[in-house]
Amino acid sequence: VQLQASGGGLVQPGGSLRLSCAASGSIFSIAIMAWYRQAPGKQRELVAINTSGGSTNYADSVKGRFTISRDNAKNTLFLQMSNLKPEDTAVYYCKSVQPGPYWGQGTLVTVSS
């Protein structure tokens, strides 16, 4: 499984971004997928997870602001981020939890005025 994350960039506080993660392979539709992030000087942390059945779970810090979703026809995972805060600044990684673990290369999100 190969994962390619994209969509990061510089955004002002309160702004929005949508991250995408394109996955190779034919089993994406049954995979458990997740987004993680790693801020400078901090450990990598789970942001959101999405099962093939549609169940989702979020870190408390992003609940109500971030939405994880997937398009199985396009083998793509998304993370819609709204009302971004400076503390959301991090490198964001997509991960295939099961099968896996497989990691994408990360995309940098910077929230700053």
Protein Blocks (a to p, Z undefined) as FASTA:
>chain_A
ZZddehiacddehiacddddddedjklmmpccddddddehiacddfbdcdfkopacddfk
lgokaccdddfklopacdddehiafklgccdddddfbgcddddebiaddddZZ
